[in-house]
Each structure stands twice: as C-alpha cells, then as structure tokens.
Amino acid sequence: MLRRALGLLPRPIAAARARSFSTDLPAAHTADATFMEAWNKVIPNMDPPKTPLSFMHPRPPTPSSIPPKLTVNFVLPYASELSTKEVDMVIVPATTGQMGVLPGHVATIAELKPGVLSVHEGSETTKYFVSSGFVFIHANSFADIIAVEAVPLDRIDANLVQKGLADFTQKLSSATTELEKAEAQIGIDVHSALNSALTG
C-alpha cells in the first residue's frame, strides 16, 4: 500500500530529495564582475567596498567520520567571542528549548531566545547570557552562533537584574497602550531569563 502511494507522488518531489543540502556544497568565491566593472568606471582610483562574501572562507568538506571536536564561531555585531574554536559541546537556548550540539550534529538552523549559552571544553564550561540570535549547525561539525547581545554570565550583577525585573513589572501594571505593554513584557522576559540564569 505504501509503495503504491509513493508511486502516486509527483516526480519533482522525488527529484528534490536527491539534491544536496547547501551545507554539503563547498562555498565558492565569486565576485560580481558587473558590479566591479561599474565601480571601476565610476570610481577608478578607489578600491571597491568589501561585501560579506569577501570575508567568507571556503567551507571545509563534510568528513567521512565524525571529528572528535566541534568547531565553533560565536560572533556579535561588534565583536567575535570565539573564532574557529574547537570544543566538546555547546548548549544553546533555542526557542524550541535547550539544544545540545556535539560533533556530527545534523545540519540545523535555530532561533535563539534570551538564555544561557554554554561552551564545554574538557572540564571547563564558559557561560554567556545571550539576548537573541541564530545558530547555524553545519554537517561538517561546524557551528556558527550569531547573537545580538551576549555577556559572560560572571559579569552580570544580580542586584541590577532584580531591580530591572521589579521596574518592568511595575511598568507592565501601569501600561496604558499596547506598545507600552509589549515593551514592558519584553523587559520582564529578558530579566526573568537573566534571573533564572543567575539562580539556576
């Protein structure tokens, strides 16, 4: 019965299964030749601007066996916390729940919510509080973590967190517009996550 049902599926679906995932393909360095020509015509004495592609390196191929370490890049808009750091595991606060990432993890993209990101290397664990962002896990045991804000957990003042939570709770109870309520609720969510990160 199942074989018969599979035979009824249109061919494009079966063909789509055979295609490789983008993480399986090597990253290729390509320059937009049309843009470069236009730039050199208009401003010949100035180097063209760098695009994100110029900062990317070719992606290593997917290994035939699972490597012993996970390679992590952890970046913020203004800094790079970890760059090609080999670790044993990372635990990220995904919107679907805490997600542990080990070498050989299946390729995944996940959104981050306010919470604790843990980087495990041997017996050492480094913890960061992240506000939001994304994690891109590649099939070749590379993980790219992009966060909007991140602070090492040991730099957070628990008294300021408690004060902020109380302030936003008071703002929520006195809010009159939907915008004020939404802003206060976001403040409560972030400070509650900070509080649980520090106490738990």
C-alpha positions in Angstrom: 0.0 0.0 0.0 2.8 2.4 0.9 4.7 1.6 -2.3 1.6 2.4 -4.3 1.1 5.7 -2.5 4.8 6.6 -3.2 4.3 5.9 -6.8 1.5 8.5 -6.9 3.7 11.3 -5.8 4.7 13.7 -8.5 8.3 13.4 -9.8 9.6 16.8 -8.8 9.3 15.8 -5.1 11.3 12.7 -5.7 13.9 14.8 -7.6 14.1 17.4 -4.9 15.1 14.6 -2.4 18.2 13.8 -4.5 19.5 17.3 -4.4 22.3 18.2 -1.9 21.8 20.4 1.0 23.5 23.8 0.8 25.7 22.8 3.7 27.0 19.9 1.7 28.2 22.1 -1.1 31.6 23.9 -0.9 31.4 27.7 -0.5 32.7 29.2 -3.8 34.4 32.6 -4.0 32.6 34.5 -6.7 32.8 38.2 -7.4 30.1 40.2 -9.1 32.0 41.1 -12.3 29.3 43.5 -13.4 29.5 45.5 -10.2 33.3 45.6 -10.3 33.3 46.9 -13.8 30.7 49.6 -13.0 32.6 50.6 -9.8 35.9 50.9 -11.7 34.2 53.1 -14.4 32.7 55.5 -11.8 35.5 55.5 -9.2 38.7 54.1 -10.8 41.1 55.4 -8.1 39.3 53.8 -5.1 39.0 50.1 -4.1 35.5 48.7 -4.3 33.7 48.0 -0.9 34.0 44.6 0.7 30.9 42.5 0.7 30.2 39.7 3.2 31.4 37.2 0.5 34.9 38.7 0.7 35.1 37.7 4.4 33.9 34.2 3.9 36.3 31.2 3.6 35.6 28.1 1.6 33.7 25.6 3.8 35.6 22.5 4.6 34.2 19.3 3.2 32.0 17.1 5.3 34.3 14.5 6.9 33.7 10.8 6.3 33.8 10.1 10.0 32.7 12.2 13.0 35.5 14.5 14.2 36.4 14.5 17.9 35.7 18.2 18.3 33.0 20.7 17.3 34.4 23.9 15.7 32.5 27.0 16.9 32.3 30.6 15.6 30.5 32.8 18.1 30.0 36.4 16.8 28.3 39.6 17.9 27.6 42.6 15.7 30.6 44.4 17.3 33.0 41.5 18.3 34.0 37.9 17.8 33.8 36.0 21.0 35.0 32.6 19.6 36.7 32.1 16.2 37.1 28.5 14.9 37.4 27.3 18.5 37.4 23.5 18.9 35.2 22.5 21.8 33.5 19.3 23.0 29.9 20.7 23.1 27.8 23.8 23.1 24.3 24.1 24.6 22.2 26.9 23.1 18.9 28.4 24.3 16.8 27.8 21.2 13.2 29.0 21.0 12.2 25.3 20.9 14.2 24.6 24.1 17.8 23.9 25.2 19.7 22.3 22.4 23.0 20.4 22.9 25.3 20.4 19.9 28.0 17.7 19.6 30.4 16.9 16.8 28.4 15.2 14.0 25.1 17.0 14.7 22.7 17.1 11.9 22.6 20.3 9.9 20.2 22.7 11.7 19.2 26.3 11.9 17.6 27.5 15.2 16.5 30.8 16.6 17.9 31.8 19.9 15.8 33.2 22.8 17.1 35.0 25.9 19.0 32.5 28.0 22.4 30.8 28.8 24.8 29.6 26.1 27.3 27.1 27.5 30.6 26.3 25.8 32.1 23.0 27.1 35.7 22.3 26.6 37.2 19.4 28.6 36.4 20.1 32.3 35.9 23.9 31.7 32.5 25.4 30.9 32.1 29.1 29.8 28.6 30.5 30.1 27.2 33.5 28.3 23.9 35.2 28.5 22.5 35.8 25.0 19.6 38.1 24.2 18.6 36.6 20.8 20.1 35.5 17.5 20.5 32.4 15.4 22.7 29.2 15.4 23.7 27.6 12.2 24.9 24.0 12.6 26.6 22.6 9.5 27.0 18.9 8.7 30.8 19.2 8.8 30.8 19.7 12.6 31.0 23.5 12.4 28.6 25.7 14.3 28.1 29.4 13.7 26.4 31.3 16.6 25.3 34.8 15.8 23.9 36.8 18.8 22.5 40.3 19.1 24.0 40.7 22.6 26.0 38.4 24.8 27.6 38.9 28.1 29.7 36.4 30.1 27.5 35.2 33.0 30.0 36.1 35.7 29.8 39.8 34.7 26.1 40.2 35.4 25.1 42.0 38.6 22.3 40.1 40.3 21.0 43.2 42.2 20.6 45.1 38.9 18.7 42.2 37.4 16.3 42.1 40.4 15.8 45.9 40.2 15.2 45.7 36.4 12.6 42.9 36.9 10.8 45.0 39.5 10.9 48.1 37.3 9.5 46.3 34.3 6.8 44.5 36.3 5.7 47.9 37.6 5.7 49.3 34.1 3.5 46.5 32.9 0.9 47.1 35.6 0.8 50.8 34.8 0.9 50.5 31.0 -2.0 52.0 29.1 -1.1 51.4 25.4 -0.4 48.1 23.6 3.1 49.4 22.8 3.9 50.1 26.5 2.6 46.6 27.4 4.7 44.9 24.8 7.9 46.8 25.8 7.3 46.0 29.5 6.6 42.3 28.7 9.9 42.1 26.7 11.7 43.6 29.6 10.1 41.1 32.0 11.0 38.2 29.7 14.7 39.2 29.4 15.1 40.0 33.1 13.3 36.7 34.1 15.7 34.8 31.9 18.7 36.7 33.4 17.4 35.9 36.9 16.9 32.2 36.2 20.4 32.1 34.6 22.0 33.5 37.7 20.0 31.5 40.2 19.7 28.2 38.3 
